[in-house]
Amino acid sequence: MTISNWNGSNRCTPGATETPRNVARLLEIVADANAFPSPVRALGELHSLNEAIETTGTAVFMTHFDQIGTPDLQNNTVTVGAGVRMIDLKNALKKHGLQLPVVPEIGNATAGSVACCGTKDSSLGPTGRGQISSTVVGVRMITAAGGDVHVTSSNDLRLIRSSYGLLGIIHEVTFRVEPRKKVGYEYARVKLDTWLSAGRPLPPPNGPEILGGADGFLGFLLPYRRELIVERRRLAKRHEPRWGDALKLWARTFTWRWGARPFNTFLKWLPRRLRRHAIALYVSALETWVLRLFFLRLLGRFESYRADAMIDFQWPASSYFDFTFWAFPVSSWARVVPAYLEFCEQFKRQSGFRPALPTEVYFIRKDDSALLSFSLDEDIYTLDMVNWSDEEPAQWAAMNRAFSQFAAEHGGRPLLNQTKGFTPSAAARIWTPGWYALAKARQLEDPDGRFLTPFLRDLLPK
């Protein structure tokens, strides 16, 4: 059986595939290495974008661990099964007027995944958590030794949140919850050449020109136009619905799910030169009309509960996009962004290839709650190259490899399950004490490599 991730960018053929219905069966799978060969890899909705999903051993789908408990209002927590999707948890919490403190854009990520993996979440407020794993206050997991352990210690959770499945199979997760919060959205256009052409440093992403006093933002960087479209997010002071807000949220959600790729199949039949010309015309229209007209004019500004902006990227994924993730400290903005613009131009000059979609720029708050947090010591911004899932895969892969080298050389920080083209040589450039701590803990907890996949093995310090 061949397994593919959500957008078809990675596949593997495991030796065995299991979908256990209870903890007892999970314990049997981990204990019996003859019937269920190593490495054992727990899988959710397969939203990892690189080789992190792959195993030649046993793939364990956590689909049946889908229970959602009643929120504990005294402790402000909720306990769910590891297979619960974030968007289903959002809908369940909504009935109680609650949400998670950090809301991921991708609603298909599962509880077990976000509890032990990094995610790209745009947090709000100067004291807000930067990543959804920081809202995890407890997990139950099956270890390589065959135990069903309950982890609640802050120090242990700090390790678990960065374990990427290397320390065991999580089957239950307890999250912190809070009352639903309403957020005001507004859009702005920033012309980077205003500073670059004058030889002046770019204004920082948390300054008035970009963040604009908001509590957070998501940006769309147009590297070949040297512009940034910013979606500013500000915690709203009032909570009454306004006319048109629901319609604007629906339009935003629809654009997120389908607007990036309104057509797909017929392009692949065109000759390469004509195909690139057609794509260039589409990209020009996207950048000129969709980003400017749609976001700046039609949406303009509106309010919505933050949790309701979560997107359900349903299968099949034939019209979806592919992306890679690198985070950079905010203090590096004026140095890295101009270098990134030149990187994109140079790759295009050399190969004729450019990504079909804008680069996503998330602003994420400092958060040291996970050992491998990409915002461990200061606020960060991301440079997420985005492309259509099946557009010139060889060139796209080459650009990802080149970008990983660029990012590692410029102080970038990866996500082990979302950074593409990430090689051991690039990893060695950015190892921090947290990487060595994870490698040591993994060796102690799983000396026989029951959960150690080749991809993760090659990235960790030896």
C-alpha positions as CSV (number, residue, x, y, z in Angstrom):
1,M,0.0,0.0,0.0
2,T,1.4,3.4,-1.0
3,I,0.7,6.3,1.2
4,S,0.7,9.9,-0.1
5,N,0.6,13.1,1.9
6,W,-2.2,15.6,1.5
7,N,-0.9,17.3,-1.7
8,G,0.9,14.4,-3.2
9,S,4.4,15.8,-2.7
10,N,5.7,12.8,-0.7
11,R,4.9,9.1,-0.8
12,C,6.0,5.9,0.8
13,T,5.2,2.2,0.9
14,P,5.3,0.8,4.4
15,G,5.8,-2.8,5.2
16,A,2.7,-2.9,7.3
17,T,-0.3,-0.6,7.8
18,E,-2.5,-0.5,10.9
19,T,-5.5,1.5,12.0
20,P,-5.9,0.5,15.7
21,R,-9.2,1.2,17.5
22,N,-7.9,1.3,21.1
23,V,-4.9,1.6,23.4
24,A,-4.6,-2.2,23.8
25,R,-4.0,-2.6,20.1
26,L,-1.5,0.2,20.1
27,L,0.5,-1.6,22.8
28,E,0.4,-4.8,20.8
29,I,1.8,-3.0,17.7
30,V,4.7,-1.4,19.5
31,A,5.6,-4.6,21.3
32,D,5.6,-7.0,18.3
33,A,8.5,-6.0,16.1
34,N,8.2,-9.2,14.0
35,A,4.6,-8.6,12.9
36,F,5.0,-4.8,12.8
37,P,8.5,-3.9,11.6
38,S,10.4,-0.9,12.6
39,P,10.3,2.0,12.3
40,V,6.7,2.5,13.6
41,R,5.3,5.9,12.5
42,A,2.1,7.4,13.8
43,L,0.1,9.3,11.1
44,G,-2.8,11.7,11.2
45,E,-4.1,13.7,8.2
46,L,-0.8,13.5,6.4
47,H,-0.3,17.3,6.3
48,S,3.5,17.0,6.7
49,L,5.1,18.4,3.5
50,N,8.4,16.4,3.5
51,E,9.8,13.0,4.2
52,A,8.6,13.1,7.8
53,I,5.6,11.0,6.8
54,E,7.7,8.2,5.4
55,T,8.5,4.8,6.8
56,T,9.4,1.4,5.3
57,G,8.3,-0.2,8.6
58,T,4.8,0.2,10.1
59,A,2.4,3.1,9.4
60,V,-0.1,3.5,12.2
61,F,-3.1,5.7,11.4
62,M,-4.7,7.2,14.5
63,T,-8.1,7.7,12.8
64,H,-10.2,5.9,15.5
65,F,-8.8,8.0,18.3
66,D,-11.3,10.7,17.6
67,Q,-13.1,11.3,20.9
68,I,-13.6,14.9,22.1
69,G,-14.2,15.2,25.8
70,T,-16.4,17.8,27.5
71,P,-14.3,20.9,28.4
72,D,-13.2,21.2,32.0
73,L,-14.3,24.7,32.8
74,Q,-12.7,24.7,36.2
75,N,-9.2,24.1,34.8
76,N,-9.9,25.6,31.3
77,T,-8.8,22.4,29.5
78,V,-10.2,19.9,27.0
79,T,-9.0,16.3,26.5
80,V,-9.2,14.7,23.0
81,G,-8.0,11.7,21.1
82,A,-4.9,12.1,19.0
83,G,-6.8,11.6,15.7
84,V,-9.1,14.6,16.3
85,R,-8.7,17.3,13.6
86,M,-8.2,20.8,14.8
87,I,-11.2,22.0,12.8
88,D,-13.4,19.4,14.4
89,L,-12.1,20.5,17.9
90,K,-12.8,24.1,16.9
91,N,-16.4,23.3,16.1
92,A,-16.9,21.3,19.3
93,L,-15.4,24.1,21.5
94,K,-17.5,26.7,19.7
95,K,-20.7,25.2,21.3
96,H,-19.2,26.1,24.6
97,G,-18.0,29.6,23.6
98,L,-14.4,28.4,23.7
99,Q,-11.3,28.2,21.4
100,L,-7.7,27.2,21.6
101,P,-5.3,30.1,22.5
102,V,-3.5,29.7,19.2
103,V,-5.4,29.0,16.0
104,P,-3.6,27.3,13.1
105,E,-4.6,28.1,9.6
106,I,-4.7,24.5,8.5
107,G,-7.7,22.8,10.2
108,N,-6.8,19.3,9.1
109,A,-3.8,19.0,11.4
110,T,-4.6,16.4,14.2
111,A,-4.2,16.7,17.9
112,G,-1.4,14.1,18.1
113,S,0.5,15.8,15.4
114,V,0.4,19.4,16.8
115,A,1.2,18.1,20.3
116,C,4.7,16.9,19.2
117,C,5.4,18.8,16.0
118,G,6.0,22.5,15.2
119,T,3.3,24.3,13.2
120,K,3.3,27.7,11.5
121,D,0.7,29.6,13.5
122,S,0.3,33.4,13.5
123,S,-0.2,34.3,17.2
124,L,-1.8,37.4,18.5
125,G,-0.8,39.9,21.2
126,P,2.6,40.7,22.8
127,T,2.3,37.9,25.4
128,G,0.6,35.4,23.2
129,R,2.0,31.9,22.6
130,G,3.6,31.5,19.2
131,Q,2.7,27.9,18.4
132,I,-0.2,25.6,19.1
133,S,1.9,22.9,20.8
134,S,2.4,25.5,23.6
135,T,-1.3,25.1,24.5
136,V,-0.8,21.4,25.2
137,V,-0.8,20.7,29.0
138,G,-0.8,16.9,28.9
139,V,-0.4,13.8,26.7
140,R,-0.8,10.1,27.0
141,M,1.6,8.1,24.9
142,I,2.9,4.6,24.2
143,T,6.7,4.4,24.7
144,A,9.2,2.1,23.0
145,A,9.4,0.2,26.3
146,G,5.8,-0.7,26.1
147,G,4.4,1.7,28.7
148,D,1.3,3.9,28.5
149,V,2.6,7.0,30.2
150,H,0.8,10.3,31.2
151,V,3.0,13.3,30.7
152,T,2.1,16.6,32.5
153,S,5.5,17.9,33.7
154,S,6.4,21.3,32.0
155,N,10.0,20.1,31.4
156,D,8.9,16.8,29.9
157,L,6.3,18.5,27.7
158,R,8.9,20.9,26.4
159,L,10.7,17.9,25.0
160,I,7.5,16.1,23.8
161,R,6.4,19.2,21.9
162,S,9.5,18.9,19.7
163,S,9.7,15.1,19.6
164,Y,8.1,14.6,16.1
165,G,7.0,11.1,17.1
166,L,10.5,9.9,18.1
167,L,9.6,9.3,21.7
168,G,6.4,7.4,21.3
169,I,2.9,7.3,19.9
170,I,0.6,10.0,21.4
171,H,-3.0,8.8,21.7
172,E,-4.5,11.5,23.9
173,V,-3.9,15.2,24.2
174,T,-5.1,17.8,26.8
175,F,-5.2,21.4,25.5
176,R,-5.6,24.7,27.4
177,V,-8.7,26.6,26.2
178,E,-10.0,30.1,26.5
179,P,-13.1,32.1,25.6
180,R,-13.6,32.8,21.9
181,K,-11.9,36.0,20.7
182,K,-13.0,38.3,17.9
183,V,-10.4,39.7,15.6
184,G,-10.5,42.6,13.2
185,Y,-8.8,42.1,9.8
186,E,-7.5,44.9,7.7
187,Y,-5.2,44.9,4.6
188,A,-2.4,47.1,3.5
189,R,0.1,47.2,0.7
190,V,3.8,47.9,1.4
191,K,6.1,48.8,-1.5
192,L,9.6,47.5,-0.5
193,D,11.3,49.5,-3.2
194,T,10.4,52.7,-1.3
195,W,13.3,51.8,0.9
196,L,15.4,49.5,-1.3
197,S,15.7,51.8,-4.3
198,A,16.8,54.6,-1.9
199,G,19.5,52.4,-0.3
200,R,17.7,52.5,3.0
201,P,17.1,49.5,5.3
202,L,13.7,47.9,5.2
203,P,11.4,48.8,8.2
204,P,11.0,46.0,10.7
205,P,8.0,43.6,10.4
206,N,6.9,44.6,13.9
207,G,7.0,48.3,13.1
208,P,4.3,50.8,12.1
209,E,4.8,50.4,8.3
210,I,4.1,46.6,8.3
211,L,2.5,45.4,11.6
212,G,0.9,48.8,12.0
213,G,0.1,48.5,15.6
214,A,-1.9,45.3,15.1
215,D,-1.6,42.2,17.3
216,G,-0.3,40.0,14.4
217,F,-0.2,39.6,10.7
218,L,0.1,37.3,7.7
219,G,1.8,38.7,4.6
220,F,2.0,37.8,1.0
221,L,5.4,38.8,-0.3
222,L,5.7,39.3,-4.1
223,P,9.4,38.9,-4.6
224,Y,9.4,39.8,-8.3
225,R,7.4,42.9,-7.7
226,R,9.1,43.7,-4.4
227,E,5.8,44.3,-2.6
228,L,4.2,43.0,0.5
229,I,0.4,42.6,1.0
230,V,-0.3,42.5,4.7
231,E,-3.3,41.0,6.5
232,R,-3.2,42.8,9.9
233,R,-5.0,41.1,12.7
234,R,-6.2,43.1,15.7
235,L,-8.0,41.8,18.8
236,A,-11.5,43.4,18.6
237,K,-12.8,45.4,21.6
238,R,-16.4,44.7,20.8
239,H,-18.2,41.4,20.0
240,E,-21.4,42.4,18.2
241,P,-21.7,41.0,14.6
242,R,-21.6,43.6,11.8
243,W,-23.4,43.4,8.4
244,G,-21.1,41.9,5.8
245,D,-18.6,40.3,8.2
246,A,-19.9,36.7,7.6
247,L,-19.9,37.2,3.9
248,K,-16.3,38.5,3.9
249,L,-15.1,35.6,6.1
250,W,-16.7,33.2,3.6
251,A,-15.0,34.9,0.7
252,R,-11.6,34.8,2.5
253,T,-12.1,31.1,3.3
254,F,-13.1,30.3,-0.3
255,T,-10.0,32.1,-1.6
256,W,-7.7,30.3,0.7
257,R,-9.1,26.9,-0.3
258,W,-9.6,27.4,-4.0
259,G,-8.3,30.8,-5.2
260,A,-4.7,29.7,-5.5
261,R,-5.5,27.2,-8.2
262,P,-8.7,27.8,-10.2
263,F,-7.5,25.6,-13.0
264,N,-5.0,22.7,-13.2
265,T,-5.3,19.8,-15.5
266,F,-5.3,21.4,-18.9
267,L,-2.0,23.2,-18.3
268,K,0.0,20.0,-18.1
269,W,-0.8,19.2,-21.8
270,L,0.8,22.5,-23.0
271,P,4.4,22.6,-24.3
272,R,6.8,23.8,-21.6
273,R,7.4,27.2,-23.1
274,L,3.7,27.9,-23.7
275,R,2.9,26.6,-20.2
276,R,5.3,29.0,-18.6
277,H,3.8,31.8,-20.6
278,A,0.3,30.9,-19.5
279,I,1.4,30.7,-15.9
280,A,3.1,34.0,-16.1
281,L,-0.1,35.6,-17.3
282,Y,-2.1,34.0,-14.5
283,V,0.5,35.0,-11.9
284,S,0.4,38.6,-13.1
285,A,-3.4,38.6,-12.9
286,L,-3.2,37.0,-9.4
287,E,-0.8,39.6,-8.1
288,T,-2.4,42.6,-9.8
289,W,-6.1,41.8,-9.4
290,V,-6.7,39.2,-6.8
291,L,-4.2,40.3,-4.1
292,R,-4.7,44.0,-4.6
293,L,-8.4,44.2,-5.6
294,F,-9.7,41.3,-3.6
295,F,-7.9,41.9,-0.3
296,L,-7.3,45.6,-0.4
297,R,-10.7,46.7,-1.9
298,L,-13.3,44.0,-1.6
299,L,-12.4,42.6,1.8
300,G,-10.8,45.8,3.1
301,R,-11.6,45.3,6.7
302,F,-14.0,43.0,8.7
303,E,-14.3,41.2,12.0
304,S,-14.7,37.6,12.8
305,Y,-14.0,35.2,15.6
306,R,-10.4,34.1,15.1
307,A,-11.2,30.4,15.4
308,D,-13.6,30.6,12.5
309,A,-10.8,31.5,10.1
310,M,-9.4,28.0,10.2
311,I,-9.4,26.3,6.8
312,D,-10.6,22.8,6.0
313,F,-8.3,21.5,3.2
314,Q,-10.3,18.5,2.2
315,W,-9.2,15.6,0.0
316,P,-8.7,15.2,-2.9
317,A,-5.9,17.7,-3.2
318,S,-5.5,18.0,-7.0
319,S,-5.9,21.8,-6.9
320,Y,-3.8,22.5,-3.8
321,F,-0.4,24.1,-3.3
322,D,2.9,23.0,-1.9
323,F,5.2,25.1,0.3
324,T,8.3,25.1,2.4
325,F,8.9,26.7,5.8
326,W,11.8,28.7,7.2
327,A,11.7,31.1,10.1
328,F,14.1,34.0,10.8
329,P,14.5,36.3,13.8
330,V,12.8,39.6,13.4
331,S,16.2,41.4,14.0
332,S,17.4,39.9,10.6
333,W,14.6,41.3,8.5
334,A,16.6,44.2,6.9
335,R,19.4,41.9,6.0
336,V,17.6,38.7,4.9
337,V,14.6,39.9,2.9
338,P,16.7,41.9,0.3
339,A,19.0,38.8,0.0
340,Y,15.9,36.6,-0.5
341,L,14.6,38.9,-3.2
342,E,17.9,38.6,-5.0
343,F,17.9,34.8,-4.4
344,C,14.5,34.5,-6.2
345,E,15.7,36.7,-9.1
346,Q,18.9,34.8,-9.5
347,F,17.2,31.4,-9.5
348,K,14.8,32.7,-12.2
349,R,17.7,34.0,-14.3
350,Q,19.6,30.7,-14.1
351,S,16.7,28.3,-14.6
352,G,13.8,30.2,-16.0
353,F,11.6,28.9,-13.1
354,R,9.8,30.9,-10.5
355,P,7.2,29.7,-8.0
356,A,3.6,30.3,-9.2
357,L,2.4,31.8,-5.9
358,P,3.5,34.6,-3.5
359,T,5.8,33.9,-0.5
360,E,3.9,33.7,2.7
361,V,5.2,35.8,5.6
362,Y,3.9,34.9,9.1
363,F,4.7,37.0,12.1
364,I,5.0,34.7,15.1
365,R,5.7,35.7,18.7
366,K,8.6,34.5,20.9
367,D,7.8,31.1,22.4
368,D,10.2,28.9,24.3
369,S,7.7,26.2,25.3
370,A,9.2,23.7,22.9
371,L,12.8,22.5,22.7
372,L,13.1,23.1,19.0
373,S,10.9,26.2,18.9
374,F,11.7,28.4,15.9
375,S,10.9,31.5,18.0
376,L,12.9,30.4,21.0
377,D,14.6,33.7,21.8
378,E,12.7,36.4,19.9
379,D,9.8,37.1,17.6
380,I,10.2,35.6,14.1
381,Y,8.9,36.0,10.6
382,T,8.7,33.3,8.0
383,L,9.6,33.1,4.3
384,D,7.4,30.3,3.0
385,M,7.9,29.7,-0.7
386,V,4.6,28.5,-2.3
387,N,4.0,26.7,-5.6
388,W,1.4,24.7,-7.2
389,S,1.6,21.0,-6.2
390,D,2.5,19.6,-9.6
391,E,4.2,22.6,-11.3
392,E,7.6,21.7,-12.7
393,P,8.5,19.4,-9.7
394,A,12.2,19.0,-10.6
395,Q,12.7,22.7,-10.7
396,W,10.7,23.2,-7.6
397,A,12.7,20.6,-5.8
398,A,15.9,22.2,-6.9
399,M,14.8,25.6,-5.7
400,N,13.8,24.1,-2.3
401,R,17.3,22.6,-1.9
402,A,18.9,25.9,-2.9
403,F,16.6,27.8,-0.5
404,S,17.4,25.5,2.4
405,Q,21.1,26.3,1.9
406,F,20.3,30.0,1.7
407,A,18.2,29.9,4.8
408,A,20.7,27.9,6.9
409,E,23.5,30.4,5.9
410,H,21.3,33.3,6.9
411,G,20.3,32.0,10.4
412,G,17.0,30.4,9.4
413,R,15.2,27.9,11.5
414,P,13.3,24.9,10.0
415,L,10.2,22.8,10.8
416,L,11.2,19.2,10.7
417,N,7.9,18.2,9.1
418,Q,7.3,21.1,6.8
419,T,10.7,22.3,5.5
420,K,11.5,20.9,2.1
421,G,14.9,20.2,0.7
422,F,16.3,20.1,4.2
423,T,19.5,18.1,4.1
424,P,21.9,16.8,6.9
425,S,24.5,19.3,5.7
426,A,22.0,22.2,6.2
427,A,20.9,20.8,9.6
428,A,24.4,20.7,10.9
429,R,24.6,24.5,10.4
430,I,21.7,25.2,12.6
431,W,22.0,22.7,15.4
432,T,21.2,24.3,18.8
433,P,21.5,22.8,22.3
434,G,17.8,21.7,21.9
435,W,18.7,19.4,19.0
436,Y,21.4,17.7,21.0
437,A,19.0,17.3,24.0
438,L,16.4,15.7,21.7
439,A,19.0,13.3,20.2
440,K,20.1,12.3,23.7
441,A,16.6,11.8,25.0
442,R,15.6,9.7,21.9
443,Q,18.6,7.5,22.4
444,L,17.7,6.9,26.1
445,E,14.0,6.3,25.5
446,D,14.3,4.3,22.3
447,P,17.8,2.7,22.0
448,D,16.7,0.2,19.4
449,G,15.2,2.8,17.1
450,R,11.6,1.5,17.3
451,F,10.3,5.0,16.2
452,L,13.4,6.3,14.4
453,T,12.7,6.9,10.7
454,P,15.7,7.4,8.3
455,F,14.7,11.0,7.5
456,L,14.7,12.1,11.2
457,R,17.7,10.0,12.0
458,D,19.8,11.8,9.4
459,L,18.8,15.2,10.6
460,L,19.7,14.7,14.3
461,P,23.2,15.2,15.8
462,K,25.1,11.9,16.2
